Amino acid sequence: MNAGSVPAAEGEMKRRLGVSDAVVIGLGSMIGAGIFAALGPAAGAAGSGLLPALALAAVVAYCNATSSARLAALYPQSGGTYVYGRERLGAFWGYLAGWAFVVGKTASCAAMALTVGAYLWPSQTHAVAVAAVAALTAVNYAGVQKSAFLTRVIVAVVLAVLAAVAVTALTSAGADAARLDIGPDATVTGVLQAAGLLFFAFAGYARIATLGEEVRDPARTIPRAIPIALGITLAVYTLIAVAALTVLGPAGPADTAAPLTDTVRAAGASRLVPVVRVGGAVAALGSLLALILGVSRTTLAMARDRYLPHTLAAVHPRFGVPHRAELAVGAIVALLAATTDVRGAIGFSSFGVLAYYAIANASAWSLTEDEGRPNRLIPVIGLAGCAALAFALPVSTVVSGTAVLVLGAALYGLRKLRTGNAGN
């Protein structure tokens, strides 16, 4: 009897997802976030160095993905690096990874909800964002299989829209390959900052690892699904970035809140603008769906260990999902979506997620050959890359992100004093 056919024990979730389901969930969270939310801010930071920044973000993401895949195969449980850090480095580092993930990705959820509102109804951005959070929380509550099915539909729609944008731009009379040249405006600091912002877009493969308790044959499924999702996303990002730059030039994407609509407009295809706007909203919905899914699973894992209220560890007897964690995450995200802005949320999220993956790479370094250790250079490059990109972000983001991590560490210390258990 395989893992997919074994009934879930009480308090455990069912293993329902295969490779294709896991890949699609990863794609749903990456593609929407990157193209429709992070491209503009990244272009503003990098200028003509946007493509090198994209390449740098991809290298760091690849190292993180490889480290995460090896760890997820060894520890196929909900929680991702929260579990890996705890098992490999000690309870504190696992906790800090979980704290960074939950806080950072909650900000990501808010950013995606606000992106939905900005594309669908700009004058009512916050109201639409809150409604989107409520609707997708209900979908996730009904079960992960329904979430995977809806994400398949969303990914198909978004890829079709992006293909139309790329073909229209690259075949237009206004396309000029000379606009891809790297000029003096591309500074090292700007490229690093842009790579940090673009990393926000690549981080969706974490959803695959955090679903470790819900995939069939995780030792095989997770290491296959993560690089497939990352590779497809990189190809799409590169194609769209090239298309936007050849039509708008280096300054074009940075000067607009919706660079892809400006791209098709500059290419002489204004009729596609409404289609791109719908595509942007659908893409953000896909990201939001997968993000809420991932944050709730890490919340579940931390609640099981009583680092968060234990009541959040409950798994619904019928739907097999952490329903209380789902509702709690949905409520917090809805509050943030009603009160925050997109750009600040992206930067804050990037800092938290880069801290999370720094711990993942440190955990992967501790693996032995028998445990599937990756090439030693991979966790080294991943750890160094995470640190460099995190501290290249805007100063305000670095200060606030560091303050939140310190707060998390203080809460851990208070819990340790209260329980008197030095092992927790």
Residue pairs with C-beta under 8 A, 6 or more apart in sequence:
2 216
2 217
3 15
3 216
3 217
3 218
4 15
4 16
4 216
4 217
6 15
7 14
8 14
8 15
8 320
11 313
11 315
12 213
12 315
13 78
13 144
13 213
13 214
13 315
13 320
13 321
13 322
14 214
14 320
15 213
15 214
15 215
15 216
15 218
16 144
16 145
16 214
16 215
16 216
16 320
17 25
17 144
17 145
17 148
17 211
17 214
17 215
17 216
17 221
18 215
18 216
18 221
19 221
19 224
19 225
19 228
21 148
21 215
22 208
22 211
22 215
22 221
22 222
22 225
22 229
23 208
23 225
23 228
23 229
23 232
24 148
24 151
24 152
24 155
25 147
25 148
25 151
25 207
25 208
25 211
25 290
25 293
26 204
26 205
26 207
26 208
26 225
26 226
26 229
26 230
26 233
26 290
27 151
27 155
27 204
27 229
27 232
27 233
28 151
28 154
28 155
28 204
28 286
28 287
28 289
28 290
29 203
29 204
29 205
29 207
29 286
29 287
29 289
29 290
29 291
29 294
30 201
30 202
30 203
30 204
30 205
30 229
30 230
30 233
30 287
31 155
31 158
31 159
31 162
31 204
31 233
31 236
31 283
31 286
31 287
32 112
32 115
32 154
32 158
32 282
32 283
32 284
32 285
32 286
32 287
32 288
33 108
33 111
33 112
33 200
33 201
33 203
33 204
33 283
33 284
33 287
34 198
34 200
34 201
34 202
34 233
34 237
35 162
35 201
35 236
35 237
35 240
35 260
35 283
36 115
36 119
36 258
36 260
36 279
36 280
36 283
36 284
37 111
37 112
37 115
37 200
37 201
37 284
37 342
37 346
38 197
38 198
38 200
38 201
38 346
39 198
39 240
39 241
39 244
39 253
39 259
39 260
40 253
40 254
40 256
40 257
40 258
40 259
41 194
41 197
41 254
41 343
41 346
41 347
42 50
42 53
42 54
42 194
42 195
42 197
42 198
43 50
43 194
43 250
43 251
43 252
43 253
43 254
43 259
44 253
44 254
45 53
45 190
45 191
45 193
45 194
45 197
46 52
46 53
46 186
46 190
46 191
46 193
46 194
46 195
47 183
47 185
47 186
47 187
47 190
47 250
47 251
47 254
48 181
48 182
48 183
48 185
48 186
48 250
49 182
49 185
49 186
49 187
49 190
49 191
49 194
50 194
50 241
50 245
50 250
50 253
51 180
51 182
51 238
51 241
51 242
51 245
52 182
52 186
52 191
53 190
53 191
53 192
53 194
53 195
53 198
54 195
54 198
54 237
54 238
54 241
56 191
56 192
56 195
56 385
56 389
57 194
57 195
57 196
57 198
57 199
57 201
57 202
57 389
58 202
58 230
58 234
58 237
59 381
59 385
60 195
60 199
60 357
60 381
60 382
60 385
60 386
60 389
61 199
61 202
61 203
61 205
61 230
61 234
62 227
62 230
63 361
63 378
63 379
63 381
63 382
63 385
64 357
64 360
64 361
64 382
64 386
65 205
65 226
65 227
65 230
66 226
66 227
66 364
66 374
66 378
66 382
67 357
67 360
67 361
67 363
67 364
67 374
67 378
67 379
67 382
68 80
68 81
68 84
68 205
68 206
68 209
68 226
68 357
68 360
68 364
69 209
69 222
69 223
69 226
69 227
70 223
70 364
70 367
70 371
70 372
70 373
70 374
71 81
71 84
71 88
71 209
71 360
71 363
71 364
71 367
72 80
72 84
72 208
72 209
72 212
72 218
72 222
72 223
72 226
73 218
73 219
73 220
73 222
73 223
73 372
74 219
74 367
74 371
74 372
75 83
75 84
75 87
75 212
76 212
76 213
76 215
76 218
76 219
76 222
77 83
77 212
77 213
77 301
78 210
78 211
78 212
78 213
78 214
78 297
78 298
78 300
78 301
78 322
79 98
79 210
79 212
79 297
79 298
79 300
79 301
79 302
80 97
80 101
80 206
80 209
80 210
80 212
80 294
80 297
80 298
80 356
80 360
81 94
81 97
81 98
81 101
81 206
81 209
81 356
81 357
81 359
81 360
81 363
82 94
82 95
82 97
82 98
82 101
82 298
82 301
82 302
83 94
83 212
83 301
84 94
84 97
84 359
84 360
84 363
84 364
85 93
85 94
85 95
85 96
85 97
85 98
85 359
85 360
85 362
85 363
86 93
86 94
86 95
86 305
87 94
87 363
88 362
88 363
88 366
88 367
89 359
89 362
89 363
89 366
91 423
91 424
92 409
92 412
93 359
93 362
93 363
94 359
95 302
95 307
95 408
95 412
96 355
96 359
96 405
96 408
96 409
96 412
97 355
97 356
97 359
97 360
98 298
98 301
98 302
98 307
99 307
99 405
99 408
99 411
99 412
100 352
100 353
100 355
100 356
100 359
100 405
100 408
101 206
101 295
101 298
101 352
101 353
101 356
102 295
102 298
102 299
102 302
103 352
103 404
103 408
104 348
104 349
104 350
104 351
104 352
104 353
104 355
104 356
105 206
105 291
105 294
105 295
105 298
105 349
105 352
105 353
106 295
106 329
106 332
106 333
106 336
107 336
107 340
107 345
107 346
107 348
107 349
107 352
108 200
108 203
108 287
108 291
108 345
108 346
108 349
108 353
109 133
109 288
109 291
109 292
109 295
109 329
109 333
109 336
109 337
110 129
110 333
110 336
110 337
110 340
110 345
111 342
111 345
111 346
111 349
112 284
112 285
112 287
112 288
112 291
113 129
113 130
113 132
113 133
113 284
113 288
113 333
113 334
113 337
114 125
114 126
114 129
114 337
114 340
114 341
114 342
114 345
115 280
115 281
115 284
115 287
115 342
116 128
116 129
116 132
116 281
116 284
116 285
116 288
117 124
117 125
117 126
117 127
117 128
117 129
117 132
117 337
118 125
118 257
118 342
119 258
119 277
119 278
119 280
119 281
119 284
120 128
120 277
120 281
121 127
121 128
126 337
126 338
126 339
129 337
129 338
130 334
130 337
130 338
132 285
132 288
132 337
133 288
133 292
133 330
133 333
133 334
133 337
134 330
134 334
136 285
136 288
136 289
136 292
136 330
137 292
137 326
137 327
137 329
137 330
139 146
139 147
139 150
139 289
140 147
140 289
140 292
140 293
140 296
140 321
140 326
141 316
141 319
141 321
141 323
141 326
141 327
142 319
142 321
143 319
143 320
143 321
144 211
144 214
144 293
144 320
144 321
147 289
147 290
147 293
150 289
151 286
151 289
151 290
154 282
154 283
154 285
154 286
154 289
155 286
157 279
157 282
158 279
158 282
158 283
158 286
159 236
160 279
161 275
161 276
161 278
161 279
161 282
161 283
162 236
162 239
162 240
162 260
162 279
164 264
164 272
164 275
165 240
165 243
165 260
165 263
165 264
165 272
165 276
166 239
166 240
166 243
168 264
168 267
168 269
168 272
169 175
169 243
169 244
169 246
169 247
169 263
169 264
169 266
169 267
170 242
170 243
170 246
172 247
172 266
172 267
172 268
172 269
173 268
174 247
174 266
174 267
174 268
175 243
175 246
175 247
175 267
176 246
176 247
177 246
179 245
179 246
179 247
179 248
179 249
179 250
180 242
180 245
180 246
183 250
185 250
189 392
192 388
192 389
192 392
193 392
193 393
193 394
195 389
195 392
196 350
196 351
196 354
196 389
196 390
196 392
196 393
197 346
197 347
197 350
197 393
198 237
199 350
199 353
199 354
199 389
200 346
200 349
200 350
200 353
201 233
201 237
202 230
202 233
202 234
203 350
203 353
203 357
204 229
204 233
204 287
204 290
204 291
205 226
205 229
205 230
206 294
206 353
206 356
207 290
207 291
207 293
207 294
208 215
208 222
208 225
208 226
208 229
209 222
209 226
210 293
210 294
210 297
210 298
211 293
211 294
211 297
212 218
212 222
213 297
214 297
215 221
215 222
215 225
240 260
243 263
244 252
244 253
244 259
244 260
244 263
245 252
245 253
247 263
247 266
247 267
248 259
248 262
248 263
248 266
252 259
252 262
252 263
252 266
253 259
253 262
253 263
256 262
258 276
258 277
258 280
260 276
260 279
260 280
261 273
261 276
261 277
261 280
264 270
264 272
264 273
264 276
265 273
292 326
292 329
292 330
292 333
295 329
296 321
296 322
296 325
296 326
296 328
296 329
297 322
297 325
299 308
299 312
299 322
299 325
299 328
299 329
300 312
300 313
300 315
300 322
300 325
302 308
303 309
303 310
303 311
303 312
303 313
303 325
304 310
304 313
305 424
306 424
307 412
307 415
311 324
312 322
312 324
312 325
312 328
313 322
313 324
313 325
314 322
314 323
314 324
314 325
315 321
315 322
315 323
316 322
316 323
336 345
344 397
347 393
347 394
347 396
347 397
348 397
348 400
348 401
350 389
350 390
350 393
350 397
351 390
351 393
351 397
351 398
351 400
351 401
351 402
352 401
352 404
352 405
354 386
354 387
354 389
354 390
355 386
355 390
355 401
355 405
357 382
357 386
358 382
358 383
358 386
358 387
358 390
360 382
361 378
361 379
361 380
361 382
361 383
361 386
362 379
362 383
364 373
364 374
364 378
364 379
364 382
365 376
365 379
365 380
365 383
367 373
367 374
390 398
390 401
391 398
393 401
415 424
416 422
416 424
